[in-house]
Amino acid sequence: MIARSKRYKNSVKNFSVDDELSLGDALGRLGTFEKTKFDETVELSFSLGVDPKQSSLAVRGTVNLPHGSGKEIKVLVFTEKPDEALSAGADMAGLEELISKIKDGWMDFDVAVSTTGAMKSVRSIARVLGPRGLMPTPKAGTVTDDIAEAVNAVKAGRVEFKMDKTGSLAVVIGKRSFTQEQLQENANSALEAVMGSRPDGLKGRFLKTIYVSSTMSPSVRIDRSSIAQS
């Protein structure tokens, strides 16, 4: 049995963890939980009715959060013209020297963007970046020759999501310091993006369960029937 903290026990003492609530009510309940000393990240967690072993049914995508993620994002750009990328707002830019640093274990960035021409070199570290969800891909908008647009989108609150090997998926929707209205608007955008990523060949239910939680809080289950066509 998992040992629960006093904060966790205090948060759940007045309700059942099996309750299913509408999105608004779930966020309202989350707001009543005891807070930690840091600004916790809030995320939606999904269990999907998708066989993760079938690559044709892989689920991934991006969402532009209207109120941002609340996180300071470090953007690295793989390019042969680093000065242009840095002028566009990238935190780090370059090519072979960055690839060499990453091969040596350096990973001090949150999102990697690449020009199409640089991808030939970047593929040499695909086995390092891929498992961490950091490999640039056209589908995520991180392989592009419009570096300024890509960097601005990430900095403004574009969040990438990807199903894991267990058929689960998580999407960041903000911080505990956000208002409930901000979290709900971000959550609505995230839900729309996830539902829009349903594989064409999937039969049956796509979204099995949905929970909302913050970094150190209990999870609150969201009633799927309160969400349009899940």
N, C-alpha and C positions, 0 to 999 in steps of 0.2 A: 504494500500500500504506500502511496506517495504521501510524504509528510507535508502538510499544508501550513503555510505561515499564518500568524495571527491576523495579518492584514487580509489574507485571502478568506479566512474563516469569518471575519467581521463583515466582509463584503457580501458573502452568500447567506448569512444567517437569517435574513428575512425573505428569502425566496428560494424556489427550487431550481436547481441547475438544469432540470428537464423542461422548464417552461419554453414555449415557442412564442416569440413576440414579433410584431411588425418591425420593420427597420427603424422607424422613428422611436418606438418604445424600447427597442433593444439599445439604441444609442443613449436614450434617456437613462436606462438602467446602468449602462456603462459609466455614465457621468456621476452616479451615486457611489461608485466603488472608491475605497480609500486610495489615495495617490501616493506615489513614491517621491523621492527627493529630486528625481530627474523627470524631464518631459517625455513620457512614454510614447512610443509609436503605436498608432491604432491601425489594425488591419482586418480585412475580411478574409476568412478561411473557407475554402470550398472543398467538398468531397465530390468528385465527378464520377458519373456513370460511364467512364471511358476506360477501355483496356489499355493501360500504358505500354503494353508490349507491342501494340500495333502502331508503327510509326505513322501510318496514314491518318491516325486519329489523334495525333499530337495536338495539344492545345497551348497556344502561346499568342501573345499580342501586346499591345500597349494601350495606355489610357492617359489622356490629358486631364489632370485633376484641376478643376476650376479654381481651387484655392491652394494649389501646390501640395507637396508632400510634407512640408515643414522641415525638410532635411537639407542641409548644405551639401550639394552634390559636387564631387570632384570629377571633372570630365577630362579624359585623356583622348587625344586625337592622333591616330596613326596617319602621317602624311609626310610627303617630301617637301612640303612648304610650311614648316612650323610657325613662321612669323605670321602668316595669314590666319592660322588657326588660333594662335594666341590673341591676335587682334579681335577675333570673333568671340572671345570670352572663354576659350579653353584654358584649363588649369595647367595642362602639360601637353606638349606636342612634339612630334619627331617620328622617327621610324626605327632604324636599326639599333640606335642606342637604347631606345625604350624596350624594344624586343629583347635585347641583351639583358637589361635590368630585370625584366619579368622572368626570363629563364633562370636568373640567379635568385629568384624568390621575392622580388619587390612587387607589391600589389596595392600600393597606396592610392587607389582611385575607386570610384563607384560605378562609372559608366565609361565604356570604350567606344569611340566612334572611329571609322576609318573611311578614307577616300577609296574609290573603286580600284585605283591604281596601286594602292598600298596593300590591298588584300592578299596579293600573291606572297608577300613577305609575312603578313600577319598569320596566315594559315600555318606557319611553322610553330606557332604557340597555341594552336587550337585546343590541344589536349590540356593545356594549362588554364586557358580562359573558359573553355566550354563548360566544365563541371561547376564552375563558379558563376555561371550565367553572365559572363562578361564578354563573350565572343561577339563581335559586331556582326549583324545580320541585316540584309535588306528588309526583311519582314518587320523588324523592330525599328526601322528607320535609322539604323546606326551604320549602314554602309551607304554613303552618299557623297556626291561632290559639292553639295550645298552645305558646307560645314557650318556656316553661320546659322542657318535655319535649324540644323540638327542640335547644335550646342544650345541655342536659345530655347528650343522645345524642351530639352532635358532640364535646363536650369529653371524653366518656368513651371515644371511640375509634371512632366511626362514620366509615367511609371511603366516599366515592363513587367509582364507576368508570364510564368511558364509552369506548366504541369510537371510535377516530379514523378519519380519512378513508382510511387504508390497511388497515383491518380488523384493527388491532392494539389491544391493551388492556393496561393496567398497573394493578396494585393494590398499594399499600403494605401491608406486613405487619409493619413494626417497624423496629428499629435493630440495628446490629451488637452493641451492648451487651446485647441481649436474650439469654436462654439459648436453646439449641436447642429445648428443650421449649416455651418461650413462642412462638418463631417458628413451630414446627410447628403449634401449636394455632391461632395466628392464620392460618396458611396454609390449614389445613383449613377454617376458616370462610370464607376468601376463595374457595377452590375451590368450596365448596358454593354460595356466592352467585353466582359466575360461571356455574356449570353450571345453576343455577336460572333464569338470565336468558336461556337459549336461546330464540330466537324460535319461536313456534308454527308458522310456515310454513316453517321451514328444513328442507331435505332434505339428507341426507349428513352428513358429519363436522362437528361444531361446533368442537371444540378441535383445531387442527392441530399446534401446538407450544406447549410451556410451558417457560419458563426462570426461574431464580431468580438474582438478582444483588444486589449492593449498589452504592452510588453510583459507586465507583471500581474495582470488582472485575471479573474475568471473569464471564461468564454460565455457569451450569451447567444443562444440559438435563435436564428431568424426564421420565421414562418414562411416557407416558400410560397404558400398560397397568397401571401400579401405582396408578392413580387410578380410583375407581368410575365406570363409565359416562360416559366423556368423548367 
